[in-house]
Amino acid sequence: MANHMKAPISFEQFSKNPIAAIAFIALGVIGYLYVDMMKIHEDQLENLEQSCIQRIEDHKERIESLEETIIRYEEKLEQINQKLLECLDTRN
């Protein structure tokens, strides 16, 4: 004996009321498409979140690099200012 999956609607019921049968099938299809769409949106949000996290990390690295550059330039500027003050002091 083979196990057969019973259809949610029989052919006799379909032939008696085809509009209701088609509406029932359409409801199932719409439900499936809704669930599929939600899964796709979840996947897209997850990918977007990972992308944003990576971009934030990249920006943090760039900011740290720029901060180090600013510190180096400030040190050089301070040295230049000191030399300038020394030069001005020797002239007076």
N, C-alpha and C positions, 0 to 999 in steps of 0.2 A: 504494500500500500504506500503510495507516494503522498507526502504531505503537500497540499496545495494551499497557497495563501488565498484567503477569501477576499474578494474585492469589497470595498466599502459599499458598493451599490451593485445590484444585480442588473442583468440586461433587461429583465422584465420591468424593474423599477425605472430604468433609464428610458425604455420605450414608452412607459406610461407618462412620465414627466421629464422630458429631455432638458428643459430649461433649468429645472432645479438640479438635475444631475450635473450639467455643465457649470452652474453656479458653484456647486459643491467642489468640483474639480478646480475651478478658477480660484476659489478660496484657499485650497491647498497650495496651489502654485504661488499665489500672492504671499502666503505665509512663508513658504520656502524662500522666495526672493527677498523678503524682508529680513529673514534670519541671515541669509547670505550677504546682504548689503551691510548689516550690522557687523558681521565678521570682517568684511573688507575694511570698513571704517576703523575697527579696532586695530587691525594690522597696520593701516596707514598712520594712525595716531602713534602706535608703538614705534614705527619707523621714523616718524617726525620727531618724537621725543629723543630717540637715539641720535638723530642728526643734530638736534638742538644741543644736546649734551656735548657732542663732539665739537660743535662750533663754539660753545662756551669755553671748553677746555683750550681750544686753539686761541681764542681771544685772551684768556688768562695768561697763556704763555707769551703772547705778543705784548700784553700790558707789562708783564714782568720784565721782558726784554727792554721795553721802552723806559721803564723805571730805572733799570740799571744804566741805560744810556744817559738818562737825565742826571743821575748821580755822578757819573764820570764827567759830564760836561760841567756840572756845578763845581766839582773839584778843580777842573781845569780853569774855570772862570775865577774861582777863588785864588788860584795861583797867579793868574794874570793880574788880578786886582792887587795882590800883594806886591808883585813886581812893579806895577804902575805906582803904587803908593811909595815904594822905595825910591823909584826914580824921581818922583815929585819931592820927596824929602831931601834928597841929595842936591837938588837944584836950589833949594832955599837955604 
